Amino acid sequence: MSSFQGIWVPVVTPFHDGAIDFIGLRRLVSHLLEKHVAGIMVCTTTGEAASLSRLEQLAVLDAVLQLVPAHRVVMGLAGNNQSELLQFQAEVLKRPVAGLLVPAPSYIRPSQAGLEAFFRSVADASSAPIILYDIPYRTGVTFEQATLLNIVAHERIVAIKDCGGNLANTLALLASGAVDVLCGEDLQIFNALCLGASGAIAASAHVRTEQFVALWQQVRDSQLTEARATFMGLVPLIETLFMEPNPAPVKAALAMEGLIGCELRAPMQQASESVLSRLKAILD
């Protein structure tokens, strides 16, 4: 079974005049690799995948695979048209990837049995490991605990990005030992790691990346006093990066650091002046 550990960054997709900025993308990914992240996730929520065509998503994946070893690259795979999604999955899997990050179908709100059937279909069709992405406030569907445990029993579903906000489900997943639990809520990283999560998928880790990596290492090494201090030092940054819809504040912070521009695709809007001033104070 594949193992997902450490700090993974769901990388933003830089834009310039409406088009993907591949030079900026390569610069950003190289920067993150230098900070020793465990891996890169592309075409996620943070990567504005919903605003990218399928061809653009493949182009982003290909660009990242030129820089990052395949065993450190995960591709987001989202959609509510199951047959189209499976066709796109087959195209993605012509490339070597460490895994696919798959949320429940959004908007259509399938039943619990429908969720099980959907993930079974995706996993059965996959040659790569699957990371289940539990994020009910985006998809509109909530997994019951029994449903989650049934789904993760599939041999190719090896991890979960846990944004469900349900501690009982998190504890049940940890106790099952069936999957790696990756924290997906950045303000929950410290307590999730202390409970036994294997890592995190953290948009905030675009910024002060080395401190997020240190936090994971400190908990791993049972240096909890140091880990707590590291985490508390990151809290103001995390709170500011989520004051407005992700990834606008993240892109603003990266633009301040000279790594990429702050452009987003409509209907997303750039970060407000109040967020910019708070970010400047934190980064200074």
TORNUTI-49247 format. One line per 2 residues: number of its first residue (from 1); for each residue x, y, z of N, C-alpha, C. Coordinates in Angstrom, 3 decimals. Atoms other than C-alpha are relative to their C-alpha. Layout:
// TORNUTI-49247
NUM	X Y Z X Y Z X Y Z | ...
END
This chain:
// TORNUTI-49247
1	0.843 -1.194 0.000 0.000 0.000 0.000 0.879 1.245 0.000 | -0.729 -1.263 0.006 1.276 3.470 -0.874 -0.208 0.720 1.315
3	0.080 -0.739 -1.255 1.982 5.729 2.062 0.171 1.486 -0.285 | -0.067 -1.446 0.175 1.315 9.457 2.147 0.307 0.637 1.343
5	-0.493 -0.580 -1.240 3.314 11.254 4.819 0.416 1.448 -0.264 | -0.628 -1.312 0.091 4.456 14.783 5.538 -0.914 1.094 -0.518
7	0.721 -1.182 0.459 3.439 18.165 4.160 -0.052 0.013 -1.521 | 0.256 -0.091 1.438 1.922 18.159 0.670 -0.619 1.367 -0.290
9	0.522 -1.319 0.354 1.216 21.479 -1.052 -0.926 -0.130 -1.213 | 0.908 -0.037 1.152 -1.879 21.789 -3.264 0.290 1.277 -0.784
11	-0.624 -1.185 0.593 -0.103 24.148 -5.626 -1.020 0.855 -0.756 | 0.838 -0.934 0.758 -1.833 27.254 -6.986 0.379 -0.070 -1.475
13	-0.282 -0.118 1.432 -2.084 27.717 -10.750 0.206 1.468 -0.330 | -0.213 -1.420 0.318 -0.439 31.025 -11.693 -0.569 0.340 -1.388
15	0.522 -0.485 1.283 -2.041 33.062 -14.484 0.668 1.317 -0.364 | -0.456 -1.298 0.502 -0.847 35.931 -16.654 -0.846 0.339 -1.221
17	0.905 -0.423 1.082 -3.342 37.795 -18.868 -0.949 -1.123 -0.393 | 1.007 1.022 0.228 -5.791 34.923 -18.479 0.535 -1.381 -0.316
19	-0.587 1.290 0.355 -3.405 32.168 -19.562 0.827 -0.545 1.165 | -0.848 0.603 -1.036 -1.509 29.713 -17.356 1.422 0.527 -0.157
21	-1.379 -0.492 -0.033 1.871 31.161 -16.379 0.907 -1.177 0.359 | -0.803 1.195 -0.254 4.063 28.089 -16.788 1.379 0.344 0.572
23	-1.285 -0.416 -0.570 7.253 30.004 -16.006 -0.154 0.221 1.506 | 0.275 -0.210 -1.420 5.751 31.122 -12.691 -0.268 -1.297 0.733
25	0.295 1.300 -0.608 4.471 27.607 -12.018 1.294 -0.755 0.278 | -1.264 0.711 -0.195 7.925 26.112 -12.496 0.840 0.656 1.101
27	-0.745 -0.708 -1.039 9.506 28.808 -10.326 -0.547 -0.344 1.381 | 0.636 0.272 -1.284 6.995 28.172 -7.539 0.253 -1.440 0.439
29	-0.188 1.403 -0.360 7.276 24.385 -7.653 1.451 -0.257 0.400 | -1.411 0.158 -0.361 11.077 24.554 -7.602 0.271 0.555 1.390
31	-0.144 -0.610 -1.327 10.889 26.858 -4.582 -0.531 -0.927 1.092 | 0.593 0.894 -1.003 8.604 24.434 -2.728 0.852 -1.252 0.193
33	-0.860 1.177 -0.114 10.868 21.481 -3.493 1.248 0.314 0.831 | -1.183 -0.408 -0.784 13.828 23.400 -2.053 -0.309 0.051 1.495
35	0.413 -0.070 -1.409 11.821 23.696 1.190 -0.355 -1.374 0.557 | 0.129 1.394 -0.455 11.553 19.885 1.406 -1.438 -0.429 0.300
37	1.352 0.537 -0.124 7.805 19.407 1.031 0.004 -1.457 -0.437 | 0.080 1.419 0.374 6.765 15.765 0.729 -0.399 -0.158 -1.453
39	0.453 0.108 1.374 5.051 16.393 -2.576 -0.891 1.151 -0.400 | 0.794 -1.051 0.633 2.969 18.565 -4.869 -1.308 -0.605 -0.495
41	1.295 0.402 0.541 -0.728 18.227 -5.616 -0.464 1.064 -0.984 | 0.381 -0.937 1.055 -1.950 19.803 -8.847 -1.481 -0.141 -0.324
43	1.405 -0.025 0.441 -5.385 20.779 -10.131 -0.952 -0.363 1.134 | 0.858 0.143 -1.159 -6.961 20.889 -6.687 -0.902 1.225 0.108
45	0.782 -1.208 -0.276 -9.393 23.422 -5.208 0.904 1.223 -0.005 | -0.943 -1.114 -0.086 -6.422 25.658 -4.391 0.593 0.323 -1.359
47	-0.515 -0.193 1.352 -5.196 25.167 -7.962 -1.028 0.505 -0.991 | 1.086 -0.520 0.847 -8.502 26.562 -9.306 -0.340 -0.952 -1.139
49	0.262 0.996 1.038 -9.100 23.320 -11.175 -1.352 0.201 -0.673 | 1.331 -0.207 0.572 -12.772 24.219 -11.656 0.006 1.053 -1.103
51	-0.119 -1.036 1.023 -11.604 27.158 -13.803 0.921 -0.405 -1.141 | -0.897 0.493 1.040 -9.268 25.039 -15.943 -0.725 -1.003 -0.885
53	0.508 1.042 0.888 -10.255 23.069 -19.009 0.759 -1.293 0.271 | -0.690 1.280 -0.193 -9.344 19.394 -19.040 1.381 0.032 -0.677
55	-1.295 -0.097 0.664 -6.560 20.155 -21.548 0.975 0.831 0.831 | -0.863 -0.817 -0.854 -5.206 22.879 -19.275 0.449 -0.781 1.232
57	-0.378 0.798 -1.159 -5.282 20.502 -16.312 1.133 -0.966 -0.352 | -1.061 0.916 0.422 -3.193 17.972 -18.237 1.305 0.754 -0.252
59	-1.207 -0.790 0.264 -0.769 20.727 -19.277 0.688 0.387 1.303 | -0.576 -0.311 -1.310 -0.299 21.763 -15.637 0.678 -1.240 0.573
61	-0.586 1.243 -0.502 0.287 18.143 -14.634 1.310 -0.313 -0.722 | -1.203 0.309 0.771 2.803 17.646 -17.454 1.153 0.928 0.387
63	-1.042 -0.958 -0.374 4.689 20.806 -16.487 0.612 -0.353 1.349 | -0.504 0.348 -1.331 4.957 19.706 -12.863 0.800 -1.297 -0.048
65	-0.723 1.271 0.109 6.035 16.179 -13.817 1.391 0.160 -0.626 | -1.338 -0.263 0.536 8.987 17.714 -15.695 0.983 0.372 1.109
67	-0.837 -0.485 -1.091 10.280 19.036 -12.369 0.019 -0.908 1.218 | 0.192 0.722 -1.256 9.015 16.707 -9.659 -0.059 -1.503 -0.290
69	0.118 1.446 0.193 9.546 12.935 -9.365 -1.454 -0.450 0.107 | 1.403 0.406 0.083 6.302 11.152 -10.197 -0.548 -0.490 1.335
71	0.491 0.532 -1.275 6.116 9.502 -6.759 -0.292 1.115 1.009 | 0.299 -1.142 -0.866 5.762 13.020 -5.290 -1.034 0.932 -0.632
73	1.012 -0.807 0.690 2.967 14.256 -7.604 -1.357 -0.695 0.087 | 1.387 0.477 -0.047 -0.765 13.815 -6.985 -0.854 0.927 -0.860
75	0.881 -0.747 0.893 -3.408 14.926 -9.487 -1.414 0.052 0.572 | 1.406 -0.130 -0.366 -6.815 16.285 -8.528 -0.894 -0.528 -1.104
77	0.930 0.582 0.971 -9.691 14.478 -10.219 -1.412 0.245 0.519 | 1.306 -0.387 -0.519 -13.072 16.141 -9.724 -1.002 0.161 -1.137
79	1.064 -0.193 0.975 -16.384 16.175 -11.533 -1.260 -0.710 0.439 | 1.259 0.664 -0.352 -20.033 15.202 -11.301 -0.637 -0.722 -1.182
81	0.412 0.826 1.135 -20.376 13.607 -14.746 0.896 -1.232 0.030 | -0.866 1.138 -0.310 -19.132 10.126 -13.885 0.668 -0.582 -1.239
83	-0.609 0.610 1.186 -18.577 8.789 -17.392 1.095 0.898 -0.565 | -1.029 -0.929 0.477 -16.692 11.925 -18.448 1.209 -0.025 0.924
85	-1.080 0.034 -0.974 -14.651 11.779 -15.238 0.870 -1.239 -0.194 | -0.756 1.240 0.209 -13.649 8.163 -15.884 0.828 0.067 -1.293
87	-0.769 -0.186 1.227 -12.592 9.068 -19.427 1.226 0.879 0.265 | -1.115 -0.883 -0.322 -10.446 11.909 -18.076 1.015 -0.708 0.889
89	-0.897 0.779 -0.855 -9.031 9.598 -15.408 0.930 -0.875 -0.854 | -0.809 0.852 0.866 -7.851 7.238 -18.146 1.089 0.805 -0.703
91	-0.995 -0.868 0.643 -6.091 10.139 -19.869 1.091 0.408 0.982 | -0.974 -0.360 -1.039 -4.423 11.258 -16.626 0.945 -1.158 0.265
93	-0.787 1.167 -0.400 -3.245 7.720 -15.904 0.940 -0.510 -1.098 | -1.054 0.253 0.980 -1.239 7.639 -19.118 1.325 0.579 0.484
95	-1.177 -0.608 -0.608 1.186 9.656 -16.974 0.278 -0.679 1.334 | -0.305 0.573 -1.314 3.023 8.397 -13.874 -0.317 1.005 1.099
97	0.313 -0.861 -1.142 1.546 9.879 -10.687 -0.029 -0.850 1.264 | 0.046 0.700 -1.289 1.683 9.003 -7.000 -1.416 -0.345 0.398
99	1.382 0.246 -0.376 -2.071 9.174 -6.727 -0.935 1.021 -0.603 | 1.060 -0.905 0.436 -5.360 10.881 -7.538 -0.780 0.449 1.230
101	0.785 -0.580 -1.094 -7.164 13.215 -5.121 -1.430 0.189 -0.499 | 1.352 0.074 0.571 -10.888 12.578 -5.616 -1.051 0.399 1.040
103	1.123 -0.346 -0.875 -13.787 14.421 -3.931 -1.284 -0.687 -0.448 | 1.336 0.440 0.409 -17.392 13.326 -3.921 -0.504 0.901 -1.126
105	0.583 -0.864 1.027 -19.355 14.591 -6.935 -0.731 1.167 0.657 | 0.637 -1.177 -0.603 -20.459 18.140 -6.162 -1.365 0.267 -0.628
107	1.290 -0.554 0.458 -23.922 19.672 -6.534 -1.115 -1.027 -0.082 | 1.092 0.959 0.237 -25.830 16.471 -7.322 -0.397 -0.764 1.261
109	0.312 0.554 -1.311 -25.694 15.172 -3.723 -0.505 -1.449 -0.072 | 0.417 1.408 0.049 -25.753 11.387 -4.231 -0.259 -0.567 1.389
111	0.259 0.704 -1.257 -27.004 9.009 -1.547 1.286 -0.643 0.508 | -1.153 0.712 -0.537 -24.633 7.083 0.714 0.372 -1.183 -0.898
113	-0.274 1.104 0.923 -24.988 4.075 -1.589 0.600 0.522 -1.303 | -0.547 -0.619 1.211 -24.308 6.384 -4.539 1.456 0.394 0.183
115	-1.397 -0.352 -0.290 -21.113 7.625 -2.873 0.888 -1.247 -0.042 | -0.785 1.241 0.015 -19.915 4.072 -2.316 0.203 -0.488 -1.433
117	-0.105 0.479 1.379 -20.656 3.146 -5.930 0.943 0.886 -0.816 | -0.867 -0.930 0.733 -18.905 6.269 -7.250 1.469 -0.276 0.298
119	-1.408 0.217 -0.342 -15.673 5.711 -5.334 0.476 -1.393 -0.398 | -0.372 1.335 0.460 -15.721 2.005 -6.138 0.312 0.025 -1.496
121	-0.230 -0.080 1.447 -15.982 2.839 -9.860 1.327 0.683 -0.309 | -1.256 -0.727 0.231 -13.125 5.354 -9.704 1.193 -0.870 0.401
123	-1.117 0.822 -0.489 -10.913 3.017 -7.646 0.216 -1.227 -0.884 | -0.133 1.174 0.865 -11.653 -0.016 -9.824 0.693 0.360 -1.315
125	-0.545 -0.416 1.294 -10.650 1.989 -12.905 1.403 0.575 0.112 | -1.268 -0.699 -0.216 -7.434 3.332 -11.377 1.177 -0.958 0.114
127	-1.266 0.699 -0.200 -3.892 2.052 -11.728 0.850 0.703 1.047 | -0.725 -0.782 -1.007 -2.787 4.690 -9.198 -0.814 0.037 1.291
129	0.726 -0.115 -1.264 -3.663 5.031 -5.507 -0.976 1.188 -0.004 | 1.024 -1.041 -0.126 -6.719 7.108 -4.601 0.059 0.606 1.399
131	0.188 -0.733 -1.257 -6.900 9.774 -1.903 -1.416 0.559 -0.027 | 1.367 -0.514 -0.104 -10.511 10.387 -0.922 0.062 1.400 0.601
133	0.009 -1.400 -0.445 -11.176 14.125 -0.458 -1.376 0.274 0.610 | 1.267 -0.212 -0.709 -13.863 14.686 2.176 -0.132 1.477 0.339
135	0.147 -1.440 -0.204 -14.973 18.322 1.954 -1.462 0.394 -0.231 | 1.438 -0.176 0.203 -18.733 18.611 2.504 -0.433 1.432 -0.290
137	0.449 -1.378 0.240 -18.876 22.409 2.481 0.249 0.443 -1.443 | -0.133 -0.277 1.430 -17.756 22.339 -1.160 -0.861 -0.929 -0.849
139	0.725 0.965 0.843 -19.455 19.187 -2.448 -1.497 -0.027 0.279 | 1.407 0.086 -0.376 -22.749 19.436 -0.553 -0.414 -1.371 0.498
141	0.337 1.334 -0.494 -22.536 15.797 0.570 0.852 -0.347 1.220 | -0.668 0.397 -1.237 -21.665 14.437 4.010 0.047 -1.521 0.068
143	-0.155 1.446 -0.144 -20.276 10.952 4.490 -0.428 -0.441 1.394 | 0.217 0.670 -1.275 -21.768 8.835 7.227 1.231 -0.851 0.301
145	-1.218 0.709 -0.387 -19.086 7.034 9.213 0.092 -1.375 -0.643 | -0.011 1.345 0.587 -20.091 3.583 7.992 0.341 0.057 -1.486
147	-0.287 -0.165 1.427 -19.971 4.831 4.385 1.490 0.209 -0.224 | -1.439 -0.266 0.122 -16.453 6.209 4.818 0.821 -1.264 0.196
149	-0.774 1.203 -0.308 -15.195 3.008 6.392 -0.170 -1.066 -1.086 | 0.203 0.929 1.118 -16.760 0.920 3.613 0.837 0.412 -1.215
151	-0.722 -0.481 1.180 -15.182 3.117 0.922 1.495 -0.231 0.146 | -1.466 0.089 -0.156 -11.665 3.132 2.385 0.474 -1.447 0.149
153	-0.398 1.406 -0.005 -11.711 -0.659 2.603 0.506 -0.456 -1.365 | -0.473 0.347 1.344 -11.016 -0.669 -1.152 1.521 0.068 -0.033
155	-1.461 0.124 -0.058 -7.408 -1.725 -1.739 0.736 1.173 -0.638 | -0.701 -1.098 0.669 -6.613 1.236 -3.999 -0.294 1.359 0.634
157	0.249 -1.255 -0.720 -8.056 3.893 -1.655 0.874 -0.030 1.241 | -1.071 0.159 -0.982 -5.039 4.503 0.543 0.118 1.166 0.969
159	-0.109 -1.172 -0.876 -5.522 7.939 2.124 -1.265 0.828 -0.104 | 1.133 -0.928 0.018 -8.058 10.615 2.940 0.507 1.394 0.323
161	-0.179 -1.406 -0.370 -7.815 14.390 2.829 -1.213 0.379 0.832 | 1.078 -0.117 -0.975 -9.869 15.095 5.929 -0.347 1.466 0.242
163	0.554 -1.345 -0.220 -11.846 18.344 5.731 -1.443 -0.123 0.467 | 1.399 0.267 -0.314 -15.045 16.776 7.039 -0.512 0.704 1.232
165	0.429 -0.701 -1.207 -15.076 18.614 10.346 -0.724 -0.886 0.988 | 0.687 0.948 -0.871 -16.287 15.469 12.111 1.059 -0.803 0.746
167	-1.063 0.646 -0.767 -13.921 14.369 14.872 -0.251 -1.493 0.154 | 0.304 1.426 -0.152 -15.728 11.053 15.345 0.424 -0.776 -1.244
169	-0.424 0.665 1.237 -15.134 10.179 11.686 1.522 -0.067 -0.095 | -1.463 -0.027 0.027 -11.487 11.236 11.924 0.569 -1.081 0.910
171	-0.488 0.999 -0.953 -10.965 9.070 15.006 -0.266 -1.414 -0.507 | 0.320 1.326 0.528 -12.694 6.114 13.348 0.960 -0.383 -1.128
173	-0.939 0.260 1.090 -10.455 6.430 10.280 1.392 -0.310 0.548 | -1.297 0.248 -0.620 -7.338 6.645 12.445 0.034 -1.379 0.659
175	0.066 1.285 -0.698 -8.448 3.648 14.508 -0.034 -1.171 -0.976 | 0.131 1.096 0.964 -9.198 1.591 11.399 1.353 -0.433 -0.543
177	-1.289 0.316 0.602 -5.631 1.784 10.152 -0.079 -0.303 -1.486 | 0.200 0.367 1.406 -7.082 1.341 6.649 0.624 1.004 -0.957
179	-0.492 -1.067 0.877 -5.833 4.660 5.270 0.888 0.954 0.780 | -0.704 -1.136 -0.577 -3.365 7.454 5.885 -0.975 1.164 0.090
181	0.856 -1.177 -0.180 -5.220 10.464 7.288 0.858 1.243 -0.179 | -0.694 -1.247 0.284 -4.003 13.765 5.829 -0.923 1.153 0.370
183	0.821 -1.125 -0.428 -5.308 16.877 7.554 -0.160 0.987 -1.151 | 0.262 -0.960 1.064 -6.967 19.228 5.087 -0.460 1.348 0.486
185	0.369 -1.291 -0.599 -7.928 22.014 7.485 1.239 0.536 0.707 | -1.318 -0.424 -0.450 -4.818 24.060 8.134 0.051 0.349 1.487
187	0.015 -0.325 -1.430 -5.871 25.266 11.592 -0.095 -1.244 0.885 | 0.099 1.243 -0.757 -6.319 21.631 12.627 1.269 -0.852 -0.096
189	-1.168 0.840 0.281 -2.849 20.446 11.577 0.643 -0.527 1.273 | -0.718 0.440 -1.194 -1.263 20.348 15.020 -0.767 -1.108 0.724
191	0.740 1.033 -0.741 -4.051 18.436 16.746 -0.193 -1.266 -0.833 | 0.133 1.193 0.837 -4.532 16.106 13.754 1.276 -0.836 0.045
193	-1.266 0.729 -0.060 -0.838 15.201 13.753 0.178 -0.668 1.357 | -0.126 0.590 -1.338 -0.914 14.639 17.512 -0.898 -1.222 0.168
195	0.912 1.145 -0.070 -3.854 12.259 17.057 0.494 -1.184 -0.835 | -0.528 1.086 0.806 -1.919 10.247 14.507 -0.142 0.169 -1.500
197	0.018 -0.249 1.442 -2.545 11.847 11.119 1.420 -0.110 -0.547 | -1.327 0.241 0.570 0.326 11.018 8.772 0.590 1.244 -0.649
199	-0.483 -1.215 0.623 0.580 14.507 7.336 -1.134 0.957 -0.260 | 1.006 -1.009 0.308 -1.332 17.394 5.823 0.106 0.404 -1.462
201	0.059 -0.641 1.314 -2.404 18.856 2.501 -0.389 1.439 0.289 | 0.169 -1.323 -0.605 -1.983 22.514 3.375 0.273 1.118 -0.998
203	-0.177 -1.158 0.885 -2.576 25.520 1.118 0.899 1.041 0.650 | -0.808 -0.999 -0.710 -0.992 27.717 3.798 1.492 -0.280 -0.133
205	-1.411 0.381 0.050 2.286 25.813 3.371 0.707 0.505 -1.250 | -0.692 -0.753 1.047 2.966 27.785 0.177 0.931 1.044 0.619
207	-0.700 -1.099 -0.666 4.206 30.402 2.658 0.616 -0.551 1.287 | -0.709 0.532 -1.168 6.724 29.765 5.450 0.027 -1.530 -0.023
209	0.061 1.442 0.244 6.964 26.283 4.017 0.860 -0.781 0.983 | -0.930 0.739 -0.858 9.956 25.277 6.109 -0.546 -0.165 1.415
211	0.566 0.121 -1.340 7.987 25.932 9.319 -1.090 -1.074 0.048 | 0.977 1.090 0.065 5.160 23.630 8.217 0.705 -1.351 -0.021
213	-0.767 1.246 0.041 7.723 20.945 7.393 0.589 -0.298 1.377 | -0.562 0.186 -1.350 9.383 21.501 10.780 -1.065 -0.469 0.980
215	1.101 0.401 -0.884 6.010 21.180 12.525 -0.267 -1.500 -0.120 | 0.237 1.434 0.197 5.432 17.769 10.964 1.137 -0.816 0.605
217	-1.156 0.742 -0.515 8.960 16.632 11.850 0.021 0.000 1.536 | -0.013 -0.089 -1.465 8.630 17.851 15.458 -1.035 -0.933 0.621
219	1.002 0.930 -0.531 5.403 15.930 16.048 0.452 -1.436 -0.227 | -0.503 1.347 0.296 6.886 12.870 14.349 1.043 -0.442 1.028
221	-1.090 0.315 -0.935 9.850 13.068 16.720 -0.385 0.230 1.463 | 0.533 -0.183 -1.360 7.632 13.638 19.809 0.550 1.240 0.705
223	-0.440 -1.286 -0.558 8.957 17.179 20.299 -1.222 0.925 0.068 | 1.298 -0.663 0.031 5.521 18.425 21.239 0.049 1.441 0.479
225	-0.121 -1.395 -0.448 6.558 21.569 23.116 0.480 0.877 -1.151 | -0.510 -0.750 1.147 8.553 22.708 20.085 -1.051 0.080 -1.105
227	1.028 0.019 1.043 5.768 21.677 17.712 -1.121 0.977 0.311 | 1.065 -0.931 -0.396 3.192 23.629 19.683 0.433 1.448 -0.257
229	-0.504 -1.350 0.219 5.368 26.736 19.536 0.054 0.327 -1.497 | -0.039 -0.205 1.451 5.913 26.309 15.794 -1.400 0.262 -0.534
231	1.371 -0.153 0.481 2.186 25.898 15.210 -0.595 1.344 0.422 | 0.572 -1.265 -0.465 1.190 28.882 17.338 0.593 1.189 -0.766
233	-0.609 -1.037 0.815 3.662 30.967 15.352 -0.595 0.096 -1.395 | 0.604 0.031 1.334 1.874 29.927 12.150 -1.478 0.418 -0.007
235	1.447 -0.258 -0.064 -1.686 30.596 13.364 -0.402 1.336 -0.628 | 0.424 -1.262 0.632 -1.839 34.312 12.398 0.068 -0.053 -1.528
237	-0.101 0.149 1.451 -0.650 33.441 8.886 -1.159 -0.832 -0.539 | 1.075 0.875 0.467 -3.135 30.582 8.497 -1.347 0.728 0.032
239	1.278 -0.716 -0.120 -6.034 32.715 9.753 -0.147 1.054 -1.097 | 0.069 -1.052 1.014 -5.164 35.519 7.341 -0.182 -0.590 -1.399
241	0.096 0.617 1.322 -4.783 33.195 4.355 -1.396 -0.553 -0.286 | 1.368 0.494 0.214 -8.356 31.987 4.900 -1.070 1.019 0.378
243	0.990 -1.049 -0.261 -10.009 35.325 5.645 -0.917 0.221 -1.201 | 0.756 -0.134 1.239 -11.178 35.395 2.021 0.175 -1.275 -0.811
245	-0.018 1.282 0.698 -11.838 32.624 -0.511 1.384 -0.380 -0.527 | -1.244 0.595 0.481 -8.809 30.420 -1.199 -0.100 -0.211 -1.519
247	-1.368 -0.326 -0.413 -6.497 30.876 -3.089 0.383 1.471 -0.118 | -0.359 -1.409 0.217 -6.714 34.675 -3.378 1.063 0.499 0.988
249	-1.045 -0.474 -0.908 -4.775 35.432 -0.158 1.338 -0.720 -0.190 | -1.246 0.744 0.244 -2.235 32.678 -0.919 0.741 0.595 -1.190
251	-0.641 -0.591 1.174 -1.574 34.119 -4.366 0.539 1.394 0.316 | -0.484 -1.328 -0.389 -1.273 37.603 -2.842 1.312 -0.101 0.766
253	-1.228 0.180 -0.780 1.337 36.362 -0.376 1.155 -0.423 -0.906 | -1.048 0.453 0.914 3.277 34.577 -3.134 0.456 1.132 -0.926
255	-0.369 -1.161 0.815 3.160 37.745 -5.250 0.898 0.947 0.792 | -0.852 -0.833 -0.848 4.611 39.709 -2.310 1.416 -0.558 0.083
257	-1.312 0.639 -0.064 7.443 37.194 -2.249 0.675 -0.075 -1.370 | -0.591 -0.050 1.330 8.044 37.658 -5.979 0.026 -1.316 -0.742
259	-0.019 1.321 0.623 7.271 34.068 -6.910 -0.941 -0.107 -1.191 | 0.991 0.015 1.087 4.139 34.523 -9.067 -0.789 1.305 0.063
261	0.953 -1.099 -0.079 1.518 37.134 -9.910 -1.201 -0.398 0.828 | 1.150 0.271 -0.877 -1.713 37.418 -7.938 -1.304 -0.198 -0.780
263	1.194 0.113 0.843 -4.114 36.920 -10.884 -0.768 -1.286 0.281 | 0.895 1.149 -0.098 -7.117 34.610 -10.490 -0.971 0.034 -1.170
265	1.018 0.040 1.044 -9.792 33.509 -12.923 -1.368 0.313 0.596 | 1.362 -0.326 -0.417 -13.273 34.972 -12.624 -0.821 -1.285 0.102
267	0.458 -1.095 -0.861 -15.486 34.721 -10.682 0.840 0.243 1.253 | -0.859 -0.274 -1.146 -12.633 34.565 -8.136 0.550 1.421 -0.099
269	-0.499 -1.375 -0.073 -11.443 38.000 -7.002 1.308 0.039 0.774 | -1.253 -0.152 -0.727 -8.046 39.159 -5.827 -0.260 0.417 1.445
271	0.132 -0.316 -1.426 -7.471 39.645 -2.103 -0.215 1.496 0.194 | 0.341 -1.391 -0.304 -8.791 42.858 -0.570 1.188 0.731 0.615
273	-1.065 -0.818 -0.591 -6.656 45.726 0.687 0.225 -0.348 1.469 | -0.164 0.311 -1.423 -7.352 44.740 4.293 0.797 -1.293 0.185
275	-0.775 1.238 -0.071 -6.036 41.222 3.711 1.448 0.259 -0.421 | -1.353 -0.310 0.452 -3.047 42.584 1.801 0.818 0.664 1.110
277	-0.741 -0.691 -1.061 -2.110 44.878 4.692 0.338 -0.957 1.136 | -0.291 0.984 -1.051 -2.413 42.028 7.196 1.113 -0.955 -0.428
279	-1.043 0.899 0.497 -0.309 39.737 5.021 1.368 0.684 0.009 | -1.277 -0.727 0.034 2.350 42.417 4.574 0.607 0.088 1.404
281	-0.494 -0.098 -1.371 2.591 42.867 8.347 0.561 -1.343 0.478 | -0.458 1.334 -0.433 2.919 39.092 8.892 1.295 -0.374 -0.720
283	-1.171 0.418 0.768 5.456 38.554 6.099 1.212 0.867 0.300 | -1.117 -0.879 -0.372 7.550 41.539 7.158 0.573 -0.396 1.354
END
